[in-house]
Structures are given as structure tokens and as C-alpha cells.
Amino acid sequence: MTQIPGKRIRVPKWIHGRLCVVRVEAEAVILDADTSEPCLEPATLQWLDELQELADDGDIDALAKFGEVFVRRTA
């Protein structure tokens, strides 16, 4: 898969599930032609979608391998 040309940076992304929230660092690209904001490549978007499925399923152990997980608790 061809990568988009530009400067690669890490950006925080939050994935929200019913039982938890996970903070991950995703790779983004600052385009040479448009430096106004970082863009995500298709592979990164697919990875974030996979993490969203894990969050929707409440798979906290799997999510913990990729980022910091915050579990929702009742007061």
C-alpha cells in the first residue's frame, strides 16, 4: 500500500465504547500541499475501526494492548 507523502506525526485518538474509553496514539500525516491539519491514512482508519469494534464489544483486555483504557463505573 502506498503511503501518503508528508511529515508523519503521532496524534491522540479516543475510542468510546459502552463500558470503556481508550486513548491510543495514531499515525497521521501532515501533507506537503496542505499543512492546515493532519490526515489519517486508510490503514490507520481501518485500525481505528477495529479498535472501535473491540470497544463496542467491551473487550478491555484487548484494548489495553493498544492504549490507556478508562472503565466506566457507576457512582
C-alpha positions as CSV (number, residue, x, y, z in Angstrom):
1,M,0.0,0.0,0.0
2,T,1.4,3.4,-1.0
3,Q,1.9,5.9,1.8
4,I,0.8,9.5,1.5
5,P,3.8,11.8,1.2
6,G,4.3,14.2,4.1
7,K,5.6,14.5,7.6
8,R,4.5,11.7,9.9
9,I,3.3,12.5,13.4
10,R,1.5,10.7,16.3
11,V,-1.9,12.1,17.3
12,P,-4.1,11.0,20.2
13,K,-7.4,9.4,19.3
14,W,-10.2,8.5,21.7
15,I,-12.3,5.4,21.1
16,H,-15.6,5.3,23.0
17,G,-17.4,2.1,23.9
18,R,-20.4,1.4,26.1
19,L,-18.2,0.2,29.0
20,C,-14.9,2.0,28.4
21,V,-12.9,4.6,26.6
22,V,-9.4,4.0,25.3
23,R,-6.8,6.6,24.3
24,V,-4.4,5.5,21.5
25,E,-1.7,7.2,19.6
26,A,-2.4,7.0,15.8
27,E,-0.1,7.9,13.0
28,A,-1.1,10.9,11.0
29,V,0.4,12.7,8.0
30,I,0.8,16.5,7.6
31,L,0.5,16.8,3.8
32,D,3.2,18.8,2.0
33,A,0.5,20.5,-0.1
34,D,-1.8,21.3,2.9
35,T,-0.3,21.8,6.3
36,S,-3.6,23.0,7.9
37,E,-4.3,19.7,9.7
38,P,-3.0,16.1,10.0
39,C,-4.7,13.5,7.8
40,L,-5.2,9.8,8.6
41,E,-4.3,7.1,6.0
42,P,-6.8,4.3,5.1
43,A,-4.7,1.7,7.0
44,T,-4.9,3.9,10.2
45,L,-8.6,4.4,9.7
46,Q,-9.1,0.6,9.4
47,W,-7.1,0.1,12.6
48,L,-9.3,2.6,14.5
49,D,-12.4,0.8,13.2
50,E,-11.0,-2.5,14.5
51,L,-10.4,-0.8,17.9
52,Q,-14.0,0.6,17.8
53,E,-15.3,-2.9,17.4
54,L,-13.3,-4.1,20.4
55,A,-14.6,-1.1,22.4
56,D,-18.2,-1.9,21.3
57,D,-17.7,-5.5,22.5
58,G,-16.3,-4.3,25.8
59,D,-13.0,-6.2,25.3
60,I,-11.0,-4.3,27.8
61,D,-8.0,-6.7,27.9
62,A,-7.5,-6.5,24.1
63,L,-7.8,-2.7,24.1
64,A,-5.2,-2.4,26.9
65,K,-2.6,-3.8,24.4
66,F,-3.1,-0.7,22.3
67,G,-3.6,2.2,24.7
68,E,-4.7,3.5,28.0
69,V,-8.2,2.2,28.9
70,F,-10.6,4.0,31.2
71,V,-13.5,1.9,32.5
72,R,-16.9,3.5,33.2
73,R,-18.1,2.9,36.7
74,T,-21.3,3.8,38.4
75,A,-21.2,6.2,41.4
